[in-house]
C-alpha cells in the first residue's frame, strides 16, 4: 500500500536558457564576434596592397629627383627637381607629351563609351530575348574572354591594313569597340537586375523594344554599365601592344607608346629617364581622378523593390 503521506520527490530546476525535460550538457560555444579580424587573411591583404602600392610610391618619389639625384640618393628619399622635370617634360619636342596624353584621353574615353554602349545592347539582348543560337553566341564570347589580346593583335592589324585604315585613329578605336568581357558583364548584370515583369509591363503599355531598353533597362543597368566603362577606360588607357602595332606616326601615339619611345632613347640619353618617370607619374593622375569622380555612381540595388514577386 502506498504511503500517501510521503513527501514528493523534488526535481532540480532546469538551468536558465534550457528547455525543461532535456539533458543539460556543456554550454554552447560563444559565437565569434563579426568585428574581429582574422590575422592571416588580413596579413595577406596588407602584403598584396603593399605589393601594388610600392611601385606607385617609387614613381611619386622618383619624379621629384633630378638626373643626378635619381642614381645617387636613397630610393625613397624625395628630391628637389620636380618643377624642373615638369618644365622639361612640357618643353620636350614642343610639348608632344601633352599630345600623347590627349590621344590617350581620346582613345580611352571615346573607346570606353562605344564599348559600353555595345556591351549594354548585346548583354541586354542575350539576357532578355530567347532565340536560337543564343547560348552558342554566349559561349563564343566566353572563349573571347579567355583569349589573350596578343593573339588577336596581328590578325587585327592585317584586317585594318587591308581596309586601308592603318596608322589612323580608327585603327586603334575599332578593335576596342567590341569587348567580350564587357558583353559578358552586361548579360550577367542585365539578367540579375531587370525583372521580366517590368519588360512585359512596358510591352503591355505599348512601348517599343528600344523605348523599353532606354527607359527601363538602361537606368536599372547603370551600376553595371559604370563598371564596364571603368574597366574599359583603364584597359584602353594602359593599352600598349595594339597602338604600338597599328600606329607609325608618333603624333598619334598614346601616352604608353610615347613613354616607351622615350625610354628606348634613354639608353643613349640618360637625361630622358627623368622625363619618363615624370610622365608615368602624371599618367596615373587621370585614373585616380576618374575613380574619385565615378565611385558615387556605384549605387547598389538600384530600383530594388520595384517588383515584388
C-alpha positions in Angstrom: 0.0 0.0 0.0 1.3 3.3 -1.0 2.2 5.8 1.7 0.2 8.9 0.6 1.9 11.0 3.3 5.4 10.6 1.9 6.8 14.0 0.6 7.0 14.3 -3.2 10.4 14.0 -4.8 11.8 17.4 -5.8 13.5 17.7 -9.1 16.3 20.2 -9.7 15.2 23.2 -11.6 16.5 23.4 -15.2 19.3 25.8 -15.9 18.4 29.2 -17.3 18.1 29.2 -21.0 17.3 25.4 -21.3 14.1 23.6 -22.1 12.6 21.5 -19.2 13.0 17.8 -19.8 16.1 18.0 -21.9 19.6 16.9 -20.9 21.8 19.6 -19.7 25.2 19.4 -21.5 28.1 21.8 -21.5 27.2 25.4 -22.5 27.4 26.1 -26.2 30.4 27.8 -27.6 30.2 31.6 -27.8 29.8 32.8 -31.4 32.7 34.6 -32.9 32.2 38.4 -32.9 32.0 39.6 -36.6 34.2 42.6 -35.8 37.3 40.6 -35.0 39.9 40.4 -37.8 41.4 37.1 -38.9 45.2 37.6 -38.8 46.2 35.5 -41.7 43.8 36.9 -44.3 44.4 40.5 -43.1 48.2 40.0 -43.4 47.8 38.6 -46.9 45.7 41.6 -47.9 48.2 44.0 -46.4 51.0 42.3 -48.3 49.0 42.5 -51.5 48.3 46.2 -51.0 52.0 46.9 -50.3 53.0 45.0 -53.4 50.6 47.1 -55.5 51.3 50.4 -53.9 55.1 50.2 -53.7 55.8 50.9 -57.4 53.4 53.8 -57.3 55.2 55.2 -54.3 58.5 54.8 -56.0 57.3 56.7 -59.1 55.9 59.5 -57.0 59.3 59.9 -55.1 61.5 59.4 -58.2 59.6 62.1 -60.1 60.8 64.7 -57.6 64.5 63.9 -58.3 66.8 65.4 -60.8 69.0 63.4 -63.1 71.9 63.2 -60.7 69.7 62.6 -57.6 68.0 59.7 -59.3 71.0 57.5 -59.3 72.9 58.9 -56.3 70.4 59.2 -53.5 68.3 56.8 -51.4 65.4 55.3 -53.3 62.6 56.7 -51.2 64.3 60.0 -50.4 62.4 62.9 -52.1 64.5 65.1 -54.4 64.3 68.8 -55.4 63.8 68.6 -59.1 60.0 68.1 -59.6 59.5 71.6 -61.0 62.4 71.3 -63.5 61.2 67.8 -64.5 57.7 69.1 -65.3 59.1 72.0 -67.3 61.5 69.8 -69.2 58.7 67.3 -70.0 56.4 70.1 -71.2 59.2 71.6 -73.4 60.3 68.3 -74.9 59.6 68.4 -78.7 57.3 71.3 -78.2 55.1 69.6 -75.7 54.5 66.3 -77.5 53.8 64.6 -74.2 50.6 66.6 -73.8 49.7 65.4 -77.3 50.2 61.9 -76.2 48.1 62.5 -73.1 45.3 64.0 -75.2 45.5 61.0 -77.6 45.2 58.6 -74.6 42.2 60.5 -73.3 40.5 60.3 -76.7 41.2 56.6 -77.2 40.2 55.7 -73.7 37.2 58.0 -73.3 35.6 57.6 -76.7 36.5 53.9 -76.9 35.1 53.2 -73.5 31.8 54.9 -74.3 31.4 53.0 -77.5 32.4 49.7 -75.9 29.9 50.3 -73.0 27.1 51.0 -75.5 27.8 47.9 -77.5 28.1 45.8 -74.3 24.8 47.2 -72.9 22.8 46.4 -76.1 24.4 43.0 -76.5 24.1 42.0 -72.9 20.5 43.1 -72.7 19.6 41.1 -75.9 21.3 38.0 -74.6 19.6 38.3 -71.2 16.1 39.2 -72.2 15.4 37.6 -75.6 15.1 33.9 -76.4 16.4 33.0 -79.8 18.0 30.0 -81.5 21.8 30.0 -81.0 21.8 32.4 -78.0 23.9 30.1 -75.9 26.3 29.4 -78.7 26.9 33.1 -79.1 27.4 33.5 -75.4 29.9 30.6 -75.4 31.9 32.2 -78.2 32.0 35.4 -76.2 33.3 33.4 -73.2 36.0 32.0 -75.5 36.9 35.6 -76.4 37.3 36.5 -72.8 39.7 33.7 -72.3 41.8 34.5 -75.4 44.9 36.7 -74.7 44.8 40.0 -76.7 48.3 39.4 -78.0 46.9 36.6 -80.2 44.5 38.9 -81.9 46.8 41.9 -82.4 48.4 40.7 -85.7 45.2 39.5 -87.3 43.5 42.8 -86.4 46.4 44.7 -88.0 46.2 42.7 -91.2 42.4 43.4 -91.4 42.9 47.1 -90.7 45.7 47.3 -93.2 43.6 45.5 -95.8 40.9 48.1 -95.3 43.4 51.0 -95.7 43.0 52.3 -92.2 46.5 51.5 -90.8 48.2 54.4 -88.9 44.9 56.2 -88.2 42.9 56.8 -85.1 40.2 54.3 -86.3 42.8 51.6 -86.4 43.1 51.8 -82.6 39.4 52.5 -81.9 37.6 49.9 -84.0 39.2 46.8 -82.4 38.3 48.2 -78.9 34.6 48.7 -79.6 33.6 45.0 -79.1 34.8 43.8 -75.7 33.9 40.2 -74.9 34.3 40.8 -71.2 32.1 43.8 -71.4 29.3 41.9 -73.1 29.7 39.1 -70.6 29.3 41.6 -67.7 26.4 43.2 -69.5 24.5 40.0 -69.8 25.1 38.9 -66.3 24.1 42.2 -64.8 21.0 42.5 -67.1 19.8 39.1 -66.1 20.1 39.9 -62.4 18.9 43.5 -62.4 16.0 43.6 -64.9 12.8 41.7 -63.9 10.9 40.3 -66.8 7.7 41.6 -65.2 8.8 45.2 -65.9 9.6 44.4 -69.5 6.3 42.7 -70.0 4.5 45.6 -68.4 6.2 48.0 -70.8 5.1 45.9 -73.7 1.5 45.8 -72.5 1.6 49.6 -72.2 2.5 49.9 -75.9 6.2 50.8 -75.5 8.5 49.6 -78.2 11.6 47.5 -77.6 14.0 50.4 -77.9 11.9 52.5 -75.6 11.9 49.7 -73.0 15.6 49.4 -73.3 16.4 53.1 -73.0 13.7 54.0 -70.4 13.7 50.8 -68.2 16.7 48.7 -68.8 19.5 51.3 -69.0 18.6 53.0 -65.7 18.5 49.6 -63.9 21.7 48.5 -65.6 23.5 51.8 -64.8 25.8 50.5 -62.0 26.9 47.6 -64.2 27.4 50.0 -67.1 29.5 52.3 -65.0 31.7 49.3 -64.0 32.1 48.3 -67.7 33.0 51.8 -68.6 35.6 52.0 -65.9 37.2 48.6 -66.8 37.3 49.6 -70.5 38.7 53.0 -69.8 41.5 51.7 -67.6 42.3 48.8 -70.1 42.4 51.2 -73.1 44.4 53.8 -71.2 47.1 51.2 -70.3 46.9 49.5 -73.7 50.3 49.3 -75.3 50.5 46.5 -77.9 47.6 47.4 -80.1 48.6 51.1 -80.8 52.3 50.1 -81.0 51.4 47.8 -83.9 48.8 49.9 -85.6 50.5 53.4 -85.5 53.6 54.7 -87.1 53.2 58.4 -86.7 54.3 59.5 -83.2 51.8 62.4 -83.3 49.0 59.7 -82.9 50.8 57.8 -80.2 49.0 57.3 -76.9 50.9 58.0 -73.7 52.1 54.4 -73.2 53.7 54.1 -76.6 55.2 57.7 -76.3 56.8 56.9 -73.0 58.2 53.7 -74.4 59.9 55.6 -77.2 61.4 58.0 -74.6 62.6 55.0 -72.6 64.2 53.4 -75.6 66.1 56.7 -76.3 67.2 56.8 -72.6 69.9 54.3 -73.1 71.7 56.8 -75.3 70.5 59.9 -73.4 70.2 59.2 -69.7 68.6 62.6 -69.1 65.4 61.3 -70.6 64.9 58.9 -67.7 63.6 61.7 -65.5 61.1 62.6 -68.2 59.9 59.1 -68.5 59.4 58.8 -64.7 57.7 62.2 -64.5 55.4 61.3 -67.4 54.5 58.0 -65.8 53.6 59.9 -62.6 51.3 62.3 -64.5 49.7 59.3 -66.3 48.4 58.0 -63.0 46.6 61.2 -62.1 43.7 60.9 -64.6 43.0 57.3 -63.4 42.9 58.4 -59.8 40.6 61.3 -60.6 38.3 59.0 -62.6 38.0 56.6 -59.7 37.2 59.5 -57.3 34.6 61.0 -59.6 32.9 57.8 -60.8 32.6 56.0 -57.4 29.5 57.8 -56.4 27.7 56.2 -59.4 28.3 52.8 -58.0 24.9 52.7 -56.2 24.0 49.1 -55.3 20.5 47.7 -55.6 19.3 50.5 -57.9 15.5 50.3 -58.2 15.4 47.3 -55.8 12.0 46.6 -54.7 10.3 47.9 -57.8 8.8 44.4 -58.3 7.6 42.2 -55.5 7.3 38.6 -56.7 
